[in-house]
Amino acid sequence: MFSCVRIVDAVNSVLKLGGVELRVVEILITIVHLIFCISLIAIVLLQSGKTAGLSGSISGGAETFFGKNKGRTIDAMLERYTKFVAIAFLVTSIVLYILLK
C-alpha cells in the first residue's frame, strides 16, 4: 500500500511539472496562432479584387492566363501564401483546441 502512495505522489508531481510545461506550450502556440491570424488578414486584404467586371475579366484575365509569368504574378504569390497561412492557422486552431480541452 505504501508503494502505491509513492507512485501516486510521483505521478502527481510529474503532472504538476507537465502542467507548467504544458502552459508554456499553450502560450507559445497561442502566440504563433495570433501571428498566423494577423498575417492571414493582411494577405487577404493585399489581394486584388476579382470583380473588375466583364472588360476586366477579358483583358486582365487573358494576360495572366496565357502569359509566361502566370505563377510569378503578385496575385499568384499572395494566393500561395494565403493557402499556407490558412492551413497553418487551421492546424494551430486544432492543436489549441486539443490542448485546452
Buried (B, 14 or more C-beta within 10 A) or exposed (E): EEEEEEEEEEEEEEEEEEEEEEEEEBEEBBEBBEBBBEBBEEBEEEEEEEEEEEEEEEEEEEEBEEEEEEEEBEEEEBBEBBEBBBEBBEBBBEBBEEEEE
